[in-house]
Structures are given as structure tokens and as C-alpha cells.
Amino acid sequence: MTGGYPMAAPLAAVDGWSREPAGERVLLTARVRVRGDDPNLRGHFPGLAIFPGVFIIESLSQVVALALPASPALRYIRSVRFFAPLLDGDELTLEATATPNRDGWDVRATGVRADGTR
């Protein structure tokens, strides 16, 4: 799916996404292409655009808001690790599992570049 965001999104951090119910859980997939000419990357870094880790978190937050009922808000991050940079031209695929809980949703995600690097 593609389309409008249910929230203010100065950074369009999702190029495409899908949602698949799996019992109580929901499986989410998002694609994000790094574009070195994106105005948000101008200073990060000139001549060698690197997609900041906070943008990856924003991508996950946006796909969750697009795909789950009532557009849940990110409340906290339990853990995050970044193993390799995302550079101009790279494509990131985020795969997430959302599990309902009494307060909303627990989301666990993994990101993989097109070359297979986590």
C-alpha cells in the first residue's frame, strides 16, 4: 500500500508497506529507499548521505501508524541496534510483528538492506 499519512509527516519515511493479520498479531512490512538528494539529508553528510538511525525509528513509527487501528503513538523504545549504515541508493526493508497488549501494541522489528545486511 501507499498513500496519505494519518499524522503530520515532514519526513515521508515509508515508500511502501503491507499488513498481514496472523491470528492476534499483525505482520508489517515497510520499504524505505535512501535518497541522497532528500532535503532532510543535506547536512548528514554532504557528499556522503547517511540515513540517520532516528529516521529508521521514524519509518517504523510511520508504518505502525498507517497499518494499525487508532494510529498508535510511539511511547518508548526498549532496545535498538544499528549494525550497518544506509547510504544513498540503499533500500531498507523493515519487518515487524505487532502484538496487542492491554495498553496498545508491542512491536518488534528487524531491518535488512537490499544486499542482505541487517
C-alpha positions in Angstrom: 0.0 0.0 0.0 1.0 3.6 -0.4 -0.9 6.7 0.5 -1.6 9.5 2.9 -0.3 9.6 6.4 -2.7 9.9 9.3 -0.3 12.3 11.0 2.0 15.2 10.3 4.9 13.7 8.4 7.6 16.2 7.3 9.7 13.1 6.5 8.0 10.6 4.3 9.8 7.7 5.8 7.9 4.8 4.1 7.8 4.2 0.4 5.6 1.2 0.5 4.1 -1.1 3.1 1.9 -4.1 3.7 -0.2 -5.5 6.6 -1.0 -9.2 7.1 -3.1 -10.5 10.0 -1.6 -13.5 11.8 -4.1 -14.5 14.5 -3.9 -11.9 17.3 -0.7 -10.5 15.8 -0.2 -8.3 12.8 2.8 -8.7 10.4 4.0 -5.4 8.9 6.5 -4.9 6.1 7.8 -1.5 5.0 10.2 -0.4 2.3 12.3 2.7 2.6 14.6 4.0 -0.1 17.5 6.3 0.8 17.7 9.3 -1.5 20.8 11.4 -1.1 19.1 14.4 -2.6 16.3 14.4 0.1 16.3 17.8 1.8 16.3 16.1 5.2 19.7 14.6 4.5 21.5 17.8 3.3 23.7 18.0 6.4 24.0 14.3 7.1 26.6 14.3 5.4 27.4 16.4 2.4 28.8 14.2 -0.4 28.0 11.0 1.6 24.4 10.9 2.5 23.8 8.6 5.5 20.2 7.8 6.6 20.2 8.6 10.4 19.1 5.9 12.8 16.4 8.2 14.1 14.9 8.1 10.6 14.7 4.3 10.8 12.8 4.6 14.0 10.5 7.2 12.3 10.0 4.7 9.4 8.8 2.1 11.8 6.7 4.5 13.7 5.0 5.7 10.5 4.2 2.2 9.2 2.7 1.3 12.6 0.6 4.4 12.5 -0.5 3.6 8.9 -1.3 -0.1 9.5 -2.7 -0.4 13.0 -6.1 0.7 14.4 -6.3 4.1 16.1 -2.9 5.2 14.8 -0.9 4.3 18.0 1.9 6.6 19.1 5.4 5.5 20.0 5.7 5.6 23.7 9.1 4.1 24.4 11.9 2.0 22.8 13.1 -0.9 24.8 16.2 -1.6 22.7 17.7 -0.6 19.3 20.9 -1.6 17.5 22.2 -0.3 14.2 24.7 -2.7 12.5 25.5 -1.0 9.2 24.9 2.4 7.5 22.2 3.1 5.0 23.7 5.1 2.2 22.3 6.9 -0.9 20.6 4.4 -3.1 20.1 1.7 -0.4 16.7 0.2 0.3 15.7 -0.8 3.7 13.0 -3.4 4.4 11.5 -3.4 7.8 9.7 -6.5 9.0 7.7 -6.1 12.2 5.4 -8.1 14.3 2.8 -6.2 16.3 1.1 -7.9 19.2 -1.8 -6.3 21.1 -1.4 -5.7 24.8 -3.6 -4.0 27.4 -2.1 -0.6 26.6 -1.9 -0.9 22.8 0.7 -2.8 20.8 4.1 -4.3 21.3 6.2 -4.1 18.1 9.4 -5.9 17.4 11.1 -5.2 14.1 14.2 -6.1 12.1 15.6 -4.1 9.2 17.6 -5.5 6.3 19.3 -3.7 3.4 18.7 -5.0 -0.1 22.2 -6.7 0.0 21.0 -8.8 3.0 22.9 -6.8 5.7 21.0 -6.3 8.9 
